[in-house]
């Protein structure tokens, strides 16, 4: 999936767009880690496990 997204970005916007959207995807990954870290801290203090946002 990542290579398809990269290919699409390169075809539509070229190397300039590819360089400019890089930080966005890095921030998505860091945001996921921060979210998981927050739930880990909540689990430690409350003694519960398996916290998630469910539908």
HTML snippet that shows the backbone in 3Dmol.js (N, CA, C, O; Angstrom):
<script src="https://3Dmol.org/build/3Dmol-min.js"></script>
<div id="view" style="width:600px;height:400px;position:relative"></div>
<script>
const pdb = `
ATOM      1  N   UNK A   1       0.823  -1.178   0.000  1.00  0.00           N
ATOM      2  CA  UNK A   1       0.000   0.000   0.000  1.00  0.00           C
ATOM      3  C   UNK A   1       0.879   1.259   0.000  1.00  0.00           C
ATOM      4  O   UNK A   1       0.566   2.249  -0.661  1.00  0.00           O
ATOM      5  N   UNK A   2       1.975   1.200   0.748  1.00  0.00           N
ATOM      6  CA  UNK A   2       2.863   2.360   0.822  1.00  0.00           C
ATOM      7  C   UNK A   2       3.496   2.663  -0.527  1.00  0.00           C
ATOM      8  O   UNK A   2       3.604   3.826  -0.915  1.00  0.00           O
ATOM      9  N   UNK A   3       3.914   1.633  -1.241  1.00  0.00           N
ATOM     10  CA  UNK A   3       4.548   1.886  -2.531  1.00  0.00           C
ATOM     11  C   UNK A   3       3.548   2.456  -3.530  1.00  0.00           C
ATOM     12  O   UNK A   3       3.921   3.263  -4.382  1.00  0.00           O
ATOM     13  N   UNK A   4       2.273   2.047  -3.439  1.00  0.00           N
ATOM     14  CA  UNK A   4       1.251   2.579  -4.322  1.00  0.00           C
ATOM     15  C   UNK A   4       1.003   4.064  -4.029  1.00  0.00           C
ATOM     16  O   UNK A   4       0.855   4.872  -4.946  1.00  0.00           O
ATOM     17  N   UNK A   5       0.961   4.401  -2.759  1.00  0.00           N
ATOM     18  CA  UNK A   5       0.793   5.797  -2.369  1.00  0.00           C
ATOM     19  C   UNK A   5       1.988   6.632  -2.822  1.00  0.00           C
ATOM     20  O   UNK A   5       1.825   7.741  -3.330  1.00  0.00           O
ATOM     21  N   UNK A   6       3.184   6.090  -2.634  1.00  0.00           N
ATOM     22  CA  UNK A   6       4.393   6.804  -3.058  1.00  0.00           C
ATOM     23  C   UNK A   6       4.398   7.004  -4.571  1.00  0.00           C
ATOM     24  O   UNK A   6       4.722   8.089  -5.054  1.00  0.00           O
ATOM     25  N   UNK A   7       4.044   5.977  -5.307  1.00  0.00           N
ATOM     26  CA  UNK A   7       4.001   6.069  -6.763  1.00  0.00           C
ATOM     27  C   UNK A   7       2.998   7.125  -7.211  1.00  0.00           C
ATOM     28  O   UNK A   7       3.278   7.908  -8.118  1.00  0.00           O
ATOM     29  N   UNK A   8       1.831   7.145  -6.575  1.00  0.00           N
ATOM     30  CA  UNK A   8       0.809   8.127  -6.922  1.00  0.00           C
ATOM     31  C   UNK A   8       1.280   9.544  -6.639  1.00  0.00           C
ATOM     32  O   UNK A   8       1.094  10.443  -7.459  1.00  0.00           O
ATOM     33  N   UNK A   9       1.891   9.740  -5.477  1.00  0.00           N
ATOM     34  CA  UNK A   9       2.398  11.077  -5.122  1.00  0.00           C
ATOM     35  C   UNK A   9       3.468  11.516  -6.103  1.00  0.00           C
ATOM     36  O   UNK A   9       3.471  12.668  -6.536  1.00  0.00           O
ATOM     37  N   UNK A  10       4.379  10.618  -6.462  1.00  0.00           N
ATOM     38  CA  UNK A  10       5.441  10.984  -7.400  1.00  0.00           C
ATOM     39  C   UNK A  10       4.899  11.277  -8.789  1.00  0.00           C
ATOM     40  O   UNK A  10       5.383  12.191  -9.456  1.00  0.00           O
ATOM     41  N   UNK A  11       3.897  10.513  -9.243  1.00  0.00           N
ATOM     42  CA  UNK A  11       3.335  10.751 -10.566  1.00  0.00           C
ATOM     43  C   UNK A  11       2.536  12.051 -10.621  1.00  0.00           C
ATOM     44  O   UNK A  11       2.596  12.777 -11.613  1.00  0.00           O
ATOM     45  N   UNK A  12       1.794  12.340  -9.564  1.00  0.00           N
ATOM     46  CA  UNK A  12       0.928  13.529  -9.565  1.00  0.00           C
ATOM     47  C   UNK A  12       1.699  14.824  -9.278  1.00  0.00           C
ATOM     48  O   UNK A  12       1.471  15.846  -9.925  1.00  0.00           O
ATOM     49  N   UNK A  13       2.612  14.769  -8.303  1.00  0.00           N
ATOM     50  CA  UNK A  13       3.257  16.003  -7.874  1.00  0.00           C
ATOM     51  C   UNK A  13       4.752  16.061  -8.062  1.00  0.00           C
ATOM     52  O   UNK A  13       5.355  17.121  -7.898  1.00  0.00           O
ATOM     53  N   UNK A  14       5.362  14.943  -8.402  1.00  0.00           N
ATOM     54  CA  UNK A  14       6.798  14.921  -8.614  1.00  0.00           C
ATOM     55  C   UNK A  14       7.582  14.883  -7.310  1.00  0.00           C
ATOM     56  O   UNK A  14       7.007  14.746  -6.230  1.00  0.00           O
ATOM     57  N   UNK A  15       8.892  15.005  -7.423  1.00  0.00           N
ATOM     58  CA  UNK A  15       9.752  14.926  -6.241  1.00  0.00           C
ATOM     59  C   UNK A  15       9.504  16.034  -5.215  1.00  0.00           C
ATOM     60  O   UNK A  15       9.688  15.827  -4.016  1.00  0.00           O
ATOM     61  N   UNK A  16       9.090  17.196  -5.688  1.00  0.00           N
ATOM     62  CA  UNK A  16       8.828  18.297  -4.757  1.00  0.00           C
ATOM     63  C   UNK A  16       7.685  17.975  -3.803  1.00  0.00           C
ATOM     64  O   UNK A  16       7.796  18.200  -2.598  1.00  0.00           O
ATOM     65  N   UNK A  17       6.596  17.451  -4.337  1.00  0.00           N
ATOM     66  CA  UNK A  17       5.475  17.056  -3.485  1.00  0.00           C
ATOM     67  C   UNK A  17       5.873  15.900  -2.577  1.00  0.00           C
ATOM     68  O   UNK A  17       5.470  15.848  -1.415  1.00  0.00           O
ATOM     69  N   UNK A  18       6.661  14.980  -3.109  1.00  0.00           N
ATOM     70  CA  UNK A  18       7.100  13.834  -2.303  1.00  0.00           C
ATOM     71  C   UNK A  18       7.884  14.300  -1.087  1.00  0.00           C
ATOM     72  O   UNK A  18       7.698  13.775   0.011  1.00  0.00           O
ATOM     73  N   UNK A  19       8.761  15.282  -1.275  1.00  0.00           N
ATOM     74  CA  UNK A  19       9.533  15.822  -0.151  1.00  0.00           C
ATOM     75  C   UNK A  19       8.644  16.598   0.819  1.00  0.00           C
ATOM     76  O   UNK A  19       8.877  16.567   2.028  1.00  0.00           O
ATOM     77  N   UNK A  20       7.648  17.280   0.312  1.00  0.00           N
ATOM     78  CA  UNK A  20       6.826  18.115   1.194  1.00  0.00           C
ATOM     79  C   UNK A  20       5.817  17.309   2.004  1.00  0.00           C
ATOM     80  O   UNK A  20       5.424  17.756   3.082  1.00  0.00           O
ATOM     81  N   UNK A  21       5.380  16.143   1.537  1.00  0.00           N
ATOM     82  CA  UNK A  21       4.413  15.349   2.311  1.00  0.00           C
ATOM     83  C   UNK A  21       5.100  14.365   3.248  1.00  0.00           C
ATOM     84  O   UNK A  21       4.432  13.720   4.056  1.00  0.00           O
ATOM     85  N   UNK A  22       6.399  14.240   3.158  1.00  0.00           N
ATOM     86  CA  UNK A  22       7.137  13.327   4.034  1.00  0.00           C
ATOM     87  C   UNK A  22       6.909  13.582   5.511  1.00  0.00           C
ATOM     88  O   UNK A  22       6.618  12.641   6.249  1.00  0.00           O
ATOM     89  N   UNK A  23       7.030  14.829   5.973  1.00  0.00           N
ATOM     90  CA  UNK A  23       6.796  15.104   7.391  1.00  0.00           C
ATOM     91  C   UNK A  23       5.376  14.754   7.853  1.00  0.00           C
ATOM     92  O   UNK A  23       5.184  14.358   9.002  1.00  0.00           O
ATOM     93  N   UNK A  24       4.399  14.894   6.983  1.00  0.00           N
ATOM     94  CA  UNK A  24       3.023  14.540   7.341  1.00  0.00           C
ATOM     95  C   UNK A  24       2.929  13.062   7.725  1.00  0.00           C
ATOM     96  O   UNK A  24       2.317  12.722   8.738  1.00  0.00           O
ATOM     97  N   UNK A  25       3.524  12.195   6.929  1.00  0.00           N
ATOM     98  CA  UNK A  25       3.439  10.767   7.210  1.00  0.00           C
ATOM     99  C   UNK A  25       4.272  10.379   8.429  1.00  0.00           C
ATOM    100  O   UNK A  25       3.900   9.469   9.170  1.00  0.00           O
ATOM    101  N   UNK A  26       5.384  11.056   8.639  1.00  0.00           N
ATOM    102  CA  UNK A  26       6.173  10.808   9.844  1.00  0.00           C
ATOM    103  C   UNK A  26       5.381  11.206  11.079  1.00  0.00           C
ATOM    104  O   UNK A  26       5.422  10.513  12.096  1.00  0.00           O
ATOM    105  N   UNK A  27       4.661  12.322  10.995  1.00  0.00           N
ATOM    106  CA  UNK A  27       3.829  12.750  12.125  1.00  0.00           C
ATOM    107  C   UNK A  27       2.672  11.793  12.376  1.00  0.00           C
ATOM    108  O   UNK A  27       2.265  11.618  13.525  1.00  0.00           O
ATOM    109  N   UNK A  28       2.132  11.171  11.336  1.00  0.00           N
ATOM    110  CA  UNK A  28       1.096  10.155  11.539  1.00  0.00           C
ATOM    111  C   UNK A  28       1.641   8.980  12.353  1.00  0.00           C
ATOM    112  O   UNK A  28       0.973   8.483  13.259  1.00  0.00           O
ATOM    113  N   UNK A  29       2.837   8.548  12.031  1.00  0.00           N
ATOM    114  CA  UNK A  29       3.452   7.436  12.755  1.00  0.00           C
ATOM    115  C   UNK A  29       3.749   7.829  14.195  1.00  0.00           C
ATOM    116  O   UNK A  29       3.472   7.062  15.117  1.00  0.00           O
ATOM    117  N   UNK A  30       4.313   9.021  14.397  1.00  0.00           N
ATOM    118  CA  UNK A  30       4.602   9.481  15.754  1.00  0.00           C
ATOM    119  C   UNK A  30       3.323   9.661  16.567  1.00  0.00           C
ATOM    120  O   UNK A  30       3.306   9.378  17.765  1.00  0.00           O
ATOM    121  N   UNK A  31       2.274  10.120  15.937  1.00  0.00           N
ATOM    122  CA  UNK A  31       0.997  10.266  16.620  1.00  0.00           C
ATOM    123  C   UNK A  31       0.452   8.929  17.093  1.00  0.00           C
ATOM    124  O   UNK A  31      -0.113   8.835  18.182  1.00  0.00           O
ATOM    125  N   UNK A  32       0.619   7.905  16.287  1.00  0.00           N
ATOM    126  CA  UNK A  32       0.172   6.568  16.682  1.00  0.00           C
ATOM    127  C   UNK A  32       0.957   6.074  17.897  1.00  0.00           C
ATOM    128  O   UNK A  32       0.377   5.493  18.815  1.00  0.00           O
ATOM    129  N   UNK A  33       2.256   6.298  17.907  1.00  0.00           N
ATOM    130  CA  UNK A  33       3.067   5.895  19.054  1.00  0.00           C
ATOM    131  C   UNK A  33       2.667   6.660  20.316  1.00  0.00           C
ATOM    132  O   UNK A  33       2.604   6.083  21.401  1.00  0.00           O
ATOM    133  N   UNK A  34       2.399   7.952  20.173  1.00  0.00           N
ATOM    134  CA  UNK A  34       1.986   8.753  21.336  1.00  0.00           C
ATOM    135  C   UNK A  34       0.642   8.279  21.871  1.00  0.00           C
ATOM    136  O   UNK A  34       0.439   8.226  23.084  1.00  0.00           O
ATOM    137  N   UNK A  35      -0.266   7.939  20.981  1.00  0.00           N
ATOM    138  CA  UNK A  35      -1.571   7.437  21.398  1.00  0.00           C
ATOM    139  C   UNK A  35      -1.426   6.121  22.170  1.00  0.00           C
ATOM    140  O   UNK A  35      -2.033   5.947  23.227  1.00  0.00           O
ATOM    141  N   UNK A  36      -0.633   5.214  21.648  1.00  0.00           N
ATOM    142  CA  UNK A  36      -0.417   3.937  22.334  1.00  0.00           C
ATOM    143  C   UNK A  36       0.288   4.143  23.669  1.00  0.00           C
ATOM    144  O   UNK A  36      -0.022   3.461  24.646  1.00  0.00           O
ATOM    145  N   UNK A  37       1.231   5.077  23.717  1.00  0.00           N
ATOM    146  CA  UNK A  37       1.915   5.377  24.970  1.00  0.00           C
ATOM    147  C   UNK A  37       0.974   5.941  26.016  1.00  0.00           C
ATOM    148  O   UNK A  37       1.082   5.610  27.197  1.00  0.00           O
ATOM    149  N   UNK A  38       0.053   6.791  25.590  1.00  0.00           N
ATOM    150  CA  UNK A  38      -0.940   7.344  26.511  1.00  0.00           C
ATOM    151  C   UNK A  38      -1.800   6.236  27.105  1.00  0.00           C
ATOM    152  O   UNK A  38      -2.038   6.218  28.313  1.00  0.00           O
ATOM    153  N   UNK A  39      -2.268   5.313  26.269  1.00  0.00           N
ATOM    154  CA  UNK A  39      -3.094   4.214  26.781  1.00  0.00           C
ATOM    155  C   UNK A  39      -2.286   3.284  27.687  1.00  0.00           C
ATOM    156  O   UNK A  39      -2.832   2.707  28.627  1.00  0.00           O
ATOM    157  N   UNK A  40      -0.993   3.137  27.411  1.00  0.00           N
ATOM    158  CA  UNK A  40      -0.143   2.334  28.285  1.00  0.00           C
ATOM    159  C   UNK A  40      -0.059   2.960  29.670  1.00  0.00           C
ATOM    160  O   UNK A  40      -0.122   2.258  30.679  1.00  0.00           O
ATOM    161  N   UNK A  41       0.083   4.275  29.718  1.00  0.00           N
ATOM    162  CA  UNK A  41       0.133   4.986  31.005  1.00  0.00           C
ATOM    163  C   UNK A  41      -1.205   4.846  31.729  1.00  0.00           C
ATOM    164  O   UNK A  41      -1.231   4.625  32.939  1.00  0.00           O
ATOM    165  N   UNK A  42      -2.312   4.972  31.003  1.00  0.00           N
ATOM    166  CA  UNK A  42      -3.634   4.800  31.611  1.00  0.00           C
ATOM    167  C   UNK A  42      -3.764   3.391  32.184  1.00  0.00           C
ATOM    168  O   UNK A  42      -4.275   3.220  33.291  1.00  0.00           O
ATOM    169  N   UNK A  43      -3.307   2.380  31.443  1.00  0.00           N
ATOM    170  CA  UNK A  43      -3.361   0.994  31.924  1.00  0.00           C
ATOM    171  C   UNK A  43      -2.552   0.803  33.198  1.00  0.00           C
ATOM    172  O   UNK A  43      -2.989   0.101  34.110  1.00  0.00           O
ATOM    173  N   UNK A  44      -1.383   1.417  33.269  1.00  0.00           N
ATOM    174  CA  UNK A  44      -0.532   1.265  34.449  1.00  0.00           C
ATOM    175  C   UNK A  44      -1.204   1.854  35.677  1.00  0.00           C
ATOM    176  O   UNK A  44      -1.190   1.239  36.744  1.00  0.00           O
ATOM    177  N   UNK A  45      -1.789   3.032  35.545  1.00  0.00           N
ATOM    178  CA  UNK A  45      -2.383   3.699  36.692  1.00  0.00           C
ATOM    179  C   UNK A  45      -3.746   3.132  37.090  1.00  0.00           C
ATOM    180  O   UNK A  45      -4.123   3.212  38.259  1.00  0.00           O
ATOM    181  N   UNK A  46      -4.491   2.562  36.142  1.00  0.00           N
ATOM    182  CA  UNK A  46      -5.822   2.055  36.469  1.00  0.00           C
ATOM    183  C   UNK A  46      -5.845   0.546  36.672  1.00  0.00           C
ATOM    184  O   UNK A  46      -6.816   0.011  37.207  1.00  0.00           O
ATOM    185  N   UNK A  47      -4.804  -0.138  36.259  1.00  0.00           N
ATOM    186  CA  UNK A  47      -4.758  -1.589  36.414  1.00  0.00           C
ATOM    187  C   UNK A  47      -5.580  -2.338  35.381  1.00  0.00           C
ATOM    188  O   UNK A  47      -5.746  -3.553  35.489  1.00  0.00           O
ATOM    189  N   UNK A  48      -6.098  -1.635  34.382  1.00  0.00           N
ATOM    190  CA  UNK A  48      -6.877  -2.302  33.342  1.00  0.00           C
ATOM    191  C   UNK A  48      -5.990  -2.607  32.144  1.00  0.00           C
ATOM    192  O   UNK A  48      -4.850  -2.148  32.067  1.00  0.00           O
ATOM    193  N   UNK A  49      -6.523  -3.385  31.214  1.00  0.00           N
ATOM    194  CA  UNK A  49      -5.787  -3.703  29.994  1.00  0.00           C
ATOM    195  C   UNK A  49      -6.736  -3.647  28.814  1.00  0.00           C
ATOM    196  O   UNK A  49      -7.956  -3.689  28.976  1.00  0.00           O
ATOM    197  N   UNK A  50      -6.170  -3.553  27.644  1.00  0.00           N
ATOM    198  CA  UNK A  50      -6.965  -3.622  26.428  1.00  0.00           C
ATOM    199  C   UNK A  50      -7.788  -2.396  26.137  1.00  0.00           C
ATOM    200  O   UNK A  50      -8.866  -2.514  25.554  1.00  0.00           O
ATOM    201  N   UNK A  51      -7.326  -1.218  26.520  1.00  0.00           N
ATOM    202  CA  UNK A  51      -8.087  -0.007  26.211  1.00  0.00           C
ATOM    203  C   UNK A  51      -8.009   0.272  24.710  1.00  0.00           C
ATOM    204  O   UNK A  51      -6.934   0.221  24.112  1.00  0.00           O
ATOM    205  N   UNK A  52      -9.147   0.562  24.122  1.00  0.00           N
ATOM    206  CA  UNK A  52      -9.220   0.960  22.729  1.00  0.00           C
ATOM    207  C   UNK A  52     -10.505   1.715  22.491  1.00  0.00           C
ATOM    208  O   UNK A  52     -11.445   1.647  23.283  1.00  0.00           O
ATOM    209  N   UNK A  53     -10.530   2.433  21.392  1.00  0.00           N
ATOM    210  CA  UNK A  53     -11.743   3.142  21.013  1.00  0.00           C
ATOM    211  C   UNK A  53     -12.504   2.216  20.085  1.00  0.00           C
ATOM    212  O   UNK A  53     -12.085   2.009  18.947  1.00  0.00           O
ATOM    213  N   UNK A  54     -13.591   1.664  20.536  1.00  0.00           N
ATOM    214  CA  UNK A  54     -14.347   0.711  19.734  1.00  0.00           C
ATOM    215  C   UNK A  54     -15.627   1.312  19.189  1.00  0.00           C
ATOM    216  O   UNK A  54     -16.121   2.326  19.681  1.00  0.00           O
ATOM    217  N   UNK A  55     -16.141   0.678  18.184  1.00  0.00           N
ATOM    218  CA  UNK A  55     -17.385   1.145  17.571  1.00  0.00           C
ATOM    219  C   UNK A  55     -18.511   0.306  18.023  1.00  0.00           C
ATOM    220  O   UNK A  55     -19.652   0.535  17.621  1.00  0.00           O
TER     221      UNK A  55
END
`;
const viewer = $3Dmol.createViewer("view");
viewer.addModel(pdb, "pdb");
viewer.setStyle({}, {cartoon: {color: "spectrum"}});
viewer.zoomTo();
viewer.render();
</script>
